[in-house]
Every structure is written in C-alpha cells, then in structure tokens.
C-alpha cells in the first residue's frame, strides 16, 4: 500500500477457505489500483469504478497498517457466539472490497479482511522479489536482539536468536510471534541463513553496527510468484547497540540510555506497548541509526546506488 498505488505484483487465482472451514472460493487477486480508489468496485470494462462514500484516505491506510492483531482476531481466537474461529472478534478487523484489475468485471466482488503486512512478512522482501529486483537492502529495527553466541551453522534458530522474519525467508520459520505467520515465506536457499547470521555477528563485533552483505539464491515460491535460481545481493542493517557509538556519548547520556525509564528497552522500543515516545527517546534512536549508516556509508552507498 503506497501513496499512489496499492496492490501486489502479478495476477493469480487463490482459493480461500471460509472461516467455518466448510467451503472454499477461488478469487482472482493481484495487480494495482490507485490508492484513493482502494475499496471501490469496478463498474465498467474500461476500469471505471464506483466510489465509496469517501476516497480511501491516509487515516484508512494507517488504520489498516496498524492492525497487527487482524490474523489473531480472524483465525486464532476461540469463537465467541455462533460462527467459526475468530467469530465475535472478527468484527474488529477492517475489511475492504478487493478486486484484480486484470480479471475483468465480476459480480462477486466481496470484502476481504486486511491488516498489518507484518502478519505475513515485515520487510517487503517478498514483493521486491516479485518485481524482479536482484539487489535488496533491509533496515531491520527488530525488537529481538541478535544473539552473539548462536552458531547458526550448527543449530537451528530458536526464540531470541534473531528477528523471526529472517529465518522464515530461508525456510526455517520460528513462529514464536503472536501475530506473525511466516510459514509460506521461504524464498531463499537455506544455506544462506548461517552465512548471513555469521556476517551480522562479525559486523556487530566491530562495534560499528550490525551491517552485512551476502549473496543468496532464490527457491521457487508459488504463493508469492518467486522463481527459483535467481541470485540476489542481500544487505541487512540490523538494529543493535554498537559499543563504539555508546562509548562516543557523554557519560550522562550513555548512562541514561541504559538505565532511565524514559529510554526503557532502548534501542529496541516495543512497538506494541510504547506508542508515545518522548522527543528525547526518538532523537536518541535517530542518532544511533544515523551513526550506523555513516559508519557503513561505503557499503550502503554501493548497495543503494541506482543500477548503471
């Protein structure tokens, strides 16, 4: 979902099971519509739409993108009253009439539940791969600290080793998050995971920030339309607390960042419980992240540069 266009790259038929589990329906999905018309329905073959009472707004977009519990409300909670999983809570989940522009007109345009994209994948890597990109830079401000003792070549990922969305991309979903469901996110060969983790750990040890680059190869993912065998240049900027940055701060500031209630959890503020950070808490995190970018400017400039 963006300011100009919303949707997904590609077009396919997807079979959806009913929440009661007693039926299924195949619906065409994919393609893009202008965001202001999201939720409208097609009325003519040339793509004209019948608008809602008001255009889709920024407030609507924020509401959808912030609805992290949508999967829990819709699938995981026990029924309340008649109905299948999520009944009673499902009314809390926003719904938008979705249709695939390339599918033509369909009388059965129905509302579909929507929510935080992080319910499936938090980076946008899947959609960048759909669009054919072969160089990707991820800024991962995870609440999970990177384990410096985990031997990813010897042991599978467990809770607390690394941001759960990373192993899922390599076919090793951890699924310890309440909302996240990454079982279908496998897009890279599994051998790339320990190399990426090792590189991030090595970068972390320098004290200049956990920034690492590896080359990985895609595997076929029919759900997201990713083909196998593509070589991808993958860079991760993983949120950590670099020793050299901390040492460069005035003693009072460094001590406050570790002990003050104002900076509780710094730098991994909870995005669920801490929704009103102070200006000082925001500024400290912004300074840290900017410092890491400057320390790794050569690598990031190369990877973020437009193709020749």
C-alpha positions as CSV (number, residue, x, y, z in Angstrom):
1,X,0.0,0.0,0.0
2,X,1.5,3.3,-1.1
3,X,0.5,6.9,-1.7
4,X,-0.1,6.4,-5.4
5,X,-0.7,2.7,-5.9
6,X,-1.8,-0.3,-3.8
7,X,-1.8,-4.0,-4.6
8,X,0.6,-6.7,-5.4
9,X,2.7,-7.5,-8.5
10,X,1.4,-10.3,-10.7
11,X,-2.0,-11.9,-11.0
12,X,-3.3,-15.3,-9.9
13,X,-6.3,-17.2,-8.7
14,X,-6.3,-18.0,-5.0
15,X,-8.6,-20.5,-3.2
16,X,-9.8,-19.1,0.1
17,X,-11.3,-21.3,2.8
18,X,-14.3,-20.0,4.7
19,X,-13.7,-19.1,8.4
20,X,-16.0,-22.0,9.3
21,X,-13.9,-24.4,7.2
22,X,-16.9,-25.8,5.4
23,X,-16.4,-24.2,2.0
24,X,-13.8,-22.6,-0.3
25,X,-14.0,-20.0,-3.0
26,X,-11.5,-19.1,-5.7
27,X,-10.9,-15.4,-6.1
28,X,-8.6,-13.6,-8.7
29,X,-6.1,-11.4,-6.9
30,X,-3.2,-9.2,-7.9
31,X,-2.5,-6.0,-9.8
32,X,-2.6,-2.4,-8.7
33,X,-5.2,0.3,-8.3
34,X,-4.8,3.9,-7.4
35,X,-4.9,4.1,-3.6
36,X,-7.6,6.7,-3.4
37,X,-9.9,4.2,-5.1
38,X,-9.0,1.2,-2.9
39,X,-12.2,-0.4,-1.7
40,X,-14.2,0.8,-4.7
41,X,-15.8,-1.7,-7.1
42,X,-15.4,-1.9,-10.9
43,X,-18.5,-0.9,-12.9
44,X,-17.3,-0.9,-16.5
45,X,-15.0,-2.9,-18.6
46,X,-12.7,0.1,-19.1
47,X,-11.9,0.2,-15.4
48,X,-14.2,2.9,-14.2
49,X,-15.1,2.4,-10.5
50,X,-18.0,3.2,-8.2
51,X,-16.5,5.1,-5.3
52,X,-17.2,4.6,-1.7
53,X,-18.8,7.4,0.2
54,X,-15.3,8.9,0.6
55,X,-12.0,8.2,-1.1
56,X,-9.6,5.9,0.7
57,X,-7.6,8.2,3.0
58,X,-4.3,8.3,4.8
59,X,-6.2,7.7,8.1
60,X,-7.6,4.5,6.5
61,X,-4.2,3.4,5.4
62,X,-2.7,4.0,8.9
63,X,-5.6,2.0,10.4
64,X,-5.0,-1.0,8.1
65,X,-1.3,-0.9,8.5
66,X,-1.6,-0.7,12.3
67,X,-4.0,-3.7,12.6
68,X,-1.4,-6.2,13.7
69,X,-3.9,-8.4,15.6
70,X,-6.1,-9.0,12.5
71,X,-4.8,-12.5,11.9
72,X,-5.3,-13.4,15.6
73,X,-8.8,-11.9,15.7
74,X,-9.7,-13.6,12.4
75,X,-8.2,-17.1,12.9
76,X,-6.6,-17.9,16.2
77,X,-9.1,-16.8,18.9
78,X,-11.8,-19.1,20.1
79,X,-15.3,-18.4,18.8
80,X,-17.5,-16.0,20.8
81,X,-21.1,-16.8,19.9
82,X,-22.0,-18.6,16.7
83,X,-19.5,-19.0,13.9
84,X,-16.0,-20.3,13.3
85,X,-12.6,-19.2,14.6
86,X,-12.5,-15.5,15.4
87,X,-16.3,-15.1,15.5
88,X,-17.1,-12.1,17.7
89,X,-13.7,-10.6,17.3
90,X,-13.7,-10.6,13.5
91,X,-15.9,-7.6,13.5
92,X,-12.9,-5.6,14.8
93,X,-10.9,-6.4,11.7
94,X,-11.1,-3.8,8.8
95,X,-12.4,-5.1,5.5
96,X,-12.0,-3.7,2.0
97,X,-13.6,-4.8,-1.2
98,X,-10.7,-6.1,-3.2
99,X,-10.6,-6.9,-6.9
100,X,-8.0,-7.7,-9.5
101,X,-8.0,-5.2,-12.4
102,X,-6.7,-7.8,-14.9
103,X,-9.5,-10.2,-14.1
104,X,-12.3,-8.2,-15.7
105,X,-15.6,-7.5,-14.1
106,X,-17.0,-9.9,-11.5
107,X,-20.4,-9.6,-9.8
108,X,-18.9,-11.3,-6.7
109,X,-16.6,-8.5,-5.5
110,X,-16.5,-9.2,-1.8
111,X,-14.9,-7.5,1.2
112,X,-11.7,-9.1,2.4
113,X,-10.1,-8.8,5.8
114,X,-7.0,-6.7,5.8
115,X,-4.3,-5.9,8.4
116,X,-0.7,-5.2,9.1
117,X,1.6,-6.6,6.4
118,X,3.9,-7.9,9.1
119,X,1.4,-10.6,9.8
120,X,3.0,-12.3,6.8
121,X,6.4,-10.6,6.2
122,X,7.7,-7.5,7.7
123,X,10.3,-6.2,5.2
124,X,8.7,-6.1,1.8
125,X,11.4,-8.6,0.5
126,X,8.7,-10.8,-1.0
127,X,7.2,-8.1,-3.1
128,X,10.6,-6.8,-4.2
129,X,11.4,-10.3,-5.4
130,X,8.0,-10.4,-7.2
131,X,9.0,-7.2,-9.0
132,X,12.3,-8.8,-10.2
133,X,14.8,-7.0,-8.0
134,X,18.1,-8.6,-7.6
135,X,19.6,-6.2,-5.0
136,X,17.8,-5.6,-1.7
137,X,18.7,-3.6,1.4
138,X,16.7,-4.3,4.6
139,X,16.7,-2.0,7.6
140,X,15.6,-4.3,10.4
141,X,14.6,-2.5,13.6
142,X,13.6,-5.6,15.3
143,X,12.7,-5.9,19.0
144,X,14.7,-9.1,19.1
145,X,18.4,-8.6,19.8
146,X,20.8,-10.5,17.5
147,X,22.4,-13.4,19.5
148,X,26.1,-13.2,19.5
149,X,26.5,-16.7,20.8
150,X,24.3,-18.6,18.4
151,X,26.1,-20.9,16.0
152,X,23.8,-20.8,13.0
153,X,25.9,-23.4,11.2
154,X,25.3,-25.9,13.9
155,X,21.9,-25.1,15.5
156,X,18.5,-24.1,14.1
157,X,17.1,-20.8,15.1
158,X,15.2,-20.5,18.4
159,X,13.2,-17.8,20.1
160,X,15.5,-14.9,21.0
161,X,18.3,-15.7,18.4
162,X,17.2,-13.2,15.8
163,X,14.2,-11.4,14.3
164,X,11.8,-14.2,13.4
165,X,11.2,-12.9,9.9
166,X,14.8,-13.7,8.8
167,X,14.8,-17.5,9.3
168,X,11.4,-17.7,7.6
169,X,12.9,-16.3,4.4
170,X,15.3,-19.2,4.4
171,X,12.7,-21.9,5.1
172,X,13.2,-22.1,8.9
173,X,10.2,-20.3,10.4
174,X,10.3,-19.9,14.1
175,X,6.7,-18.6,14.5
176,X,7.0,-17.5,18.1
177,X,5.3,-14.2,17.5
178,X,1.6,-13.9,18.4
179,X,0.6,-12.3,15.1
180,X,3.2,-13.4,12.6
181,X,2.6,-16.3,10.3
182,X,5.6,-16.8,8.1
183,X,5.3,-20.5,7.1
184,X,4.9,-19.6,3.4
185,X,7.7,-17.0,3.3
186,X,10.5,-19.4,2.1
187,X,12.2,-17.7,-0.9
188,X,16.0,-18.2,-0.3
189,X,18.1,-21.4,-0.2
190,X,18.6,-22.4,3.5
191,X,22.4,-22.4,3.2
192,X,22.3,-18.6,3.1
193,X,20.9,-18.2,6.6
194,X,24.0,-19.2,8.6
195,X,26.2,-17.1,6.3
196,X,24.0,-14.0,6.9
197,X,23.9,-14.6,10.6
198,X,27.7,-15.1,10.8
199,X,28.3,-11.9,8.8
200,X,25.9,-9.9,11.1
201,X,27.6,-11.2,14.2
202,X,31.0,-10.3,12.8
203,X,29.8,-6.8,12.0
204,X,28.3,-6.5,15.4
205,X,31.6,-7.4,17.0
206,X,33.4,-4.4,15.3
207,X,31.3,-2.0,17.4
208,X,30.2,-0.1,14.2
209,X,26.8,-1.6,13.8
210,X,25.4,-5.0,12.5
211,X,25.5,-4.3,8.8
212,X,26.3,-7.2,6.5
213,X,26.0,-8.2,2.8
214,X,25.7,-11.8,1.4
215,X,24.7,-13.3,-1.9
216,X,21.7,-15.7,-1.7
217,X,19.8,-17.7,-4.3
218,X,16.0,-17.9,-4.6
219,X,13.9,-21.1,-4.3
220,X,10.5,-21.4,-6.0
221,X,7.6,-19.9,-4.1
222,X,4.4,-20.4,-5.9
223,X,2.3,-18.5,-3.5
224,X,4.3,-15.3,-3.9
225,X,5.3,-15.9,-7.5
226,X,9.0,-16.1,-7.0
227,X,11.0,-18.3,-9.4
228,X,14.0,-20.5,-8.3
229,X,17.6,-19.9,-9.2
230,X,17.8,-16.1,-9.1
231,X,21.0,-14.7,-7.4
232,X,20.2,-11.9,-5.1
233,X,22.5,-9.3,-3.5
234,X,21.1,-9.0,0.1
235,X,22.2,-6.5,2.7
236,X,20.8,-6.3,6.2
237,X,21.2,-3.3,8.6
238,X,20.2,-4.9,11.9
239,X,19.4,-2.8,14.9
240,X,21.9,-3.3,17.7
241,X,23.7,-1.2,20.3
242,X,27.2,-0.6,18.9
243,X,29.9,-0.4,21.5
244,X,31.7,2.4,19.7
245,X,28.6,4.6,19.5
246,X,27.9,4.1,23.2
247,X,31.4,5.0,24.1
248,X,31.3,8.2,22.0
249,X,28.3,9.6,24.0
250,X,28.7,11.9,27.0
251,X,28.8,9.7,30.1
252,X,25.4,11.1,31.4
253,X,23.7,10.3,28.1
254,X,25.2,6.8,27.8
255,X,24.1,6.0,31.4
256,X,20.6,7.3,30.8
257,X,20.2,5.3,27.6
258,X,20.8,2.1,29.7
259,X,19.1,3.0,33.0
260,X,16.4,5.7,32.5
261,X,12.7,4.7,32.3
262,X,12.4,7.3,29.5
263,X,14.6,5.0,27.4
264,X,13.2,1.7,28.6
265,X,14.1,-1.0,26.1
266,X,16.4,1.2,24.1
267,X,17.2,0.8,21.3
268,X,14.6,-1.9,20.8
269,X,11.5,0.0,21.9
270,X,8.3,-2.1,21.9
271,X,6.1,-1.1,19.0
272,X,3.1,-2.6,20.8
273,X,3.4,-1.2,24.3
274,X,5.3,2.1,23.8
275,X,3.2,4.2,21.4
276,X,4.1,7.6,22.7
277,X,7.9,8.0,22.9
278,X,9.3,11.3,24.2
279,X,11.3,13.6,21.8
280,X,14.5,12.6,23.6
281,X,13.8,8.9,23.1
282,X,13.1,9.4,19.4
283,X,16.2,11.6,19.0
284,X,18.5,9.1,20.7
285,X,17.3,6.3,18.4
286,X,17.6,8.5,15.3
287,X,21.1,9.5,16.3
288,X,22.1,5.8,16.8
289,X,20.7,4.7,13.4
290,X,22.2,7.7,11.6
291,X,25.6,7.0,13.1
292,X,25.4,3.3,12.0
293,X,24.6,4.5,8.4
294,X,27.6,6.8,8.4
295,X,29.9,4.1,9.8
296,X,28.9,1.8,7.0
297,X,28.5,4.5,4.3
298,X,30.7,3.0,1.7
299,X,28.8,-0.4,1.6
300,X,25.4,1.2,1.8
301,X,26.2,3.8,-0.9
302,X,27.2,1.0,-3.2
303,X,24.1,-1.2,-2.5
304,X,21.7,1.7,-2.6
305,X,23.1,3.3,-5.8
306,X,20.9,3.1,-8.9
307,X,21.9,0.4,-11.4
308,X,24.2,1.7,-14.2
